């Protein structure tokens, strides 16, 4: 008869109540026994491998030890020092992420990150920029994930220097398309190295044979749009000119759903033809952050085998569209290839909210507050309030100003200097933002903003040379 796996969890005093609550919930589900070792230190982040090895006691019956995530860099040193046949792992830095260690990443395989959709990033009114600025923009867009740069021309104003601009960008190894209906601009650009022309319809298809390159076919919109596409495709096929089809995506309120239907019908009519979708008409013309819109549109493209998108990032809420599309195409490709929802794969597009915003329970915060013996301040979030804790102090509310006002009226605040007041105000402000948006807050850790996140220095942990709350 096989024995149940036994797991030994190591933590500090601060995380103990939450750890016990979480482990008690997940142990029956995953079928393991457990023990918990609460070491004589308040903040687990302050543990070092040497200090841990002096204090940790592993039970005689133990199959696996899970240490706090902040010990990750010293895990090999710890493994070498423990002369036992037992698995030693680091858990997450945040104890509330512990369930992830037991299976929530099950849908992500080693092939995550591949994609099938080309990102074409347009530089609008490219002729208005000095060549140095144009080259800088193009390189930046490529670094963000663009596979090709589209030079947007200005209707009614011929770009005389387009050939020189194309040659300069091509010398830097940048793949280019040109967005124009002007046959002269198209021919000049393609002779200089552009490999795609946007766009061709019945009005200018007769010139496409002069360009010697691939073109994007757009229809004359109306009841006969498929007939319009078919006539242009027939003319191009007769001259062996490669093409991709774009039935044109309309903004919401201007025929968006009908436009999606055109893409579906076009794929049925031309099952093997390359297709493109210009997505800027939706991301740029909708009062909403572009990231989730880009993901939905990329999912449509992946399902319809539309292998290229044209995007712009002009309006403020779409300033990171290329980066968003780069992540979105990978999510959509994996989800459709493996027939799973795009969940628990890559949370960089979860920007406003958080992937796992699990607040501390009021009971665990209260229990922690009663156990504190030092004057260091801890800031925690429950479901609806900010909590400020130290020995003998437990303030709570939703307004950082009110909490600070209450704190400064307490005798305990006499040792709070200006720099510490600023620190507490900064952290309380972050906590208020997290409370408003339902985000996760961890003191001294930056709020998570997905792909827009920035690191922060750990200021509280630098205030003391020795770990606060240690017994030796």
C-alpha positions, 0 to 999 in steps of 0.5 A: 500500500502506497503512503500519501506524499508528505510535504513540509512547508517553510514560512515566516510569521507574517505569512503563517495564517494565510499559508495554513488557510491555503494549504488546508484547502489544497491538500485534500484536493491534491492528496498530500499530507503536510506539516508547516515550519514557522521560523522565527522571522517576521518577513520570509523575504529576509531569509538567507540560505545560511539563516534558513539552514540553522533554523529549519527542521525537516520531519523524519517522514517527508517527501518534499520541502517547499521554501519561500520564493525569495530563496530561489537564488540560493536553492542549490546551496540549500539542496547541497547542504541537506543530506537527505533524499528529499525534494527541495523546491521554492514556492511562489514569492506570494503565498496566495500563488501557492495553488499554481504550484499544484497545477494551474499551468497544466495547459501550457506546453513547451511550444508556447510562443510560436505564432502564425500571424504576421504583424504589419505596423503602419507609420501613418503619413510617413512622408512627413517625417525626416528620414532619421525619425522614420528609421527610428520609428521603424526600428522601434516597431520591429523591436516591439514585434512587428514583422513588416513596416507599412509606409503610409502615404498621404492621399493627394500629395505625392511623396517624391522621396519615397524611393530614398526612404525605402532604400534607407530602411531596407539597408537596415534589414527592415521588411516594408510595404507601401500604403498607397493607391498612387501607381507611381508611388507604388512602382517607385517604392517596390523598385527601391525594395518594398515587397508588398503594396496596399492596396489594389482594387478594380481602379488600379489593378491594371498597374500591378504588373509593373510593380513585380511584387505581392499586393493586397486586394480590397473590394469595392464595398457593396452587395457585390463585394465578392464579385469585386474581389473575384474580378481583381483576383482573376486579373492578378492570377492571369499575370501570376501576381501574388496577392492577399485578400482584405475584405476591410474591417469596419468600426463598431457602429459602421458595419463591424459585424457585417465586416466580420461576416465578409471575412468569413464569406471570403474565406469560404469563397477563397479557401486557400488564398492568403488573407489580411485584416486591417485592425486599426479601424476598430482599435483606433476608433473605439473608446477602450483599451486596445489590448483585449480588442487586439486579442479578440481580433487575433483570435478571429484571424487565427480561426479563419487562417488570416495570416497577417494584420495591419495595425497602427498605434496613433491614439493614446489608448492604442499606443502599445498595439504592436506589443499587444498583438505580438502577445495576442497572436501567441496566445491565440495560436496556442489556444487554437492549436491545442483546442484550449481556452487562452487562460493561464498561459500568459498574463501580460495582457491582464493590465487593468486587473490582476490574474489572481487578485486574492485578498487576505481574509479579515480573520487572518489580518486580525490574527496577524495584528494580534501577534505583532511585537515590533513597530514596523508597519505592514500594509495589507488588503482585505476584500474591501479595506486597507489595513495598517498594522504594527504592534498594538496598532490596527487601522483600516479604511479605504482613504489613505489620507484618513488612515495617515491622519489616524496614525499621526494622532497615535502616540506610536507615531512619534518616531515616524520621520518625514521619509517614513511618512512619505514611504507609508503614503506611497504604499497606502496610495498603491494599496488604494489603487489596488483596492479600487481596481481589484488588484493584488497589493503586496507591500514593497512590491510593484502593482502588476500592470501586465506588459506595462509593469515596472519594477520598484526598489524595496525601501522598507526592507532596506531600513534595517540591517538585521531582519526585524522580528528575528529571535537571534 
